[in-house]
């Protein structure tokens, strides 16, 4: 990829490795790659106990801000507002991750009084931790305002772009850039799969629909006793899920791992036979793309932004339907030819359409376009100015 020289300020409420999750990992990986391409990258993020306030990670600089409080896992950092107000002019572009965070609301407020362009990446239109009524009110008011204040908005699918436009977001600002995966790292295992090892990776939050997954597994295990389920992740519902597993008598068949560093995840996918996504809401989860890249057949819930990606390469079931999910588990795990066909299709689709290098390059090109557009605009303003400072 072509080297750049852009001064980038990234705003990510959560950042890998202190936080495990798709958006946090995306922000980290994007920063690493952009720094390697000779850009100056700084990330403002929230501070967890014991973390340094400033440090350099893999070529980019991190500044952390202590949260005053958290609302549904959303850190409120008043000091970030002051820092952004003072420092935004020292960057060519500000890139905020997820319109659902208070930190991105702050970026949009600063943009109203600053000439530094703002890009916002949506990592899913609705929150997986906040209740539905709050999502509805937020998106219709502050969420829409936050997105419309940006110069450009990145989303992962055409379906999400259409949802934003229906919400009242200016479609001229929206660009679709697929989430990308390193297919050289996430690759199929060189072993024969027996179909019995089911895998789920994510955060234990309401929007992931994990209760339905456990209920479905409990039903499937009555038919196929050699099934196992491995779950990798952390989150506020972890305790409740452990209790449910125990109540259903699944302790010997369900293994929960609270944390794995990203570099160990390829081996986890490669040791599994089927990947399951039971979410009630989603953007385009990295875990699903990583599983497909590793040649795993995927079972996912029927969400518009997932359907186009998975269709033909996995089984799609209604959300909140444990029985349908159990039937899909049994179908894939009992049919090796089907599992092989779906997995090969998924690998091919990710390699063709979800390259990480392409994601990074398209994001940098978008930066250039926004920066040059702003420069042209301000040059035009100066050319059309009267001696008294008014413009025509």
Secondary structure as UniProt FT lines:
FT   STRAND          7..11
FT   TURN            16..18
FT   HELIX           22..36
FT   TURN            37..38
FT   STRAND          40..47
FT   TURN            49..50
FT   STRAND          54..57
FT   TURN            58..59
FT   STRAND          60..66
FT   STRAND          69..71
FT   TURN            72..73
FT   STRAND          74..76
FT   HELIX           78..87
FT   HELIX           88..90
FT   STRAND          93..97
FT   TURN            99..100
FT   HELIX           102..111
FT   TURN            112..113
FT   STRAND          117..121
FT   HELIX           132..138
FT   HELIX           139..143
FT   HELIX           144..148
FT   STRAND          152..155
FT   HELIX           158..167
FT   HELIX           171..173
FT   STRAND          174..176
FT   TURN            183..185
FT   STRAND          197..201
FT   HELIX           206..208
FT   HELIX           210..220
FT   TURN            221..223
FT   TURN            225..226
FT   STRAND          228..232
FT   TURN            236..237
FT   HELIX           238..247
FT   TURN            248..249
FT   TURN            251..253
FT   STRAND          254..257
FT   HELIX           262..270
FT   STRAND          274..277
FT   HELIX           286..293
FT   TURN            294..295
FT   STRAND          297..301
FT   HELIX           304..310
FT   TURN            312..313
FT   STRAND          314..317
FT   TURN            319..320
FT   HELIX           322..333
FT   HELIX           336..353
FT   HELIX           356..383
FT   TURN            387..388
//
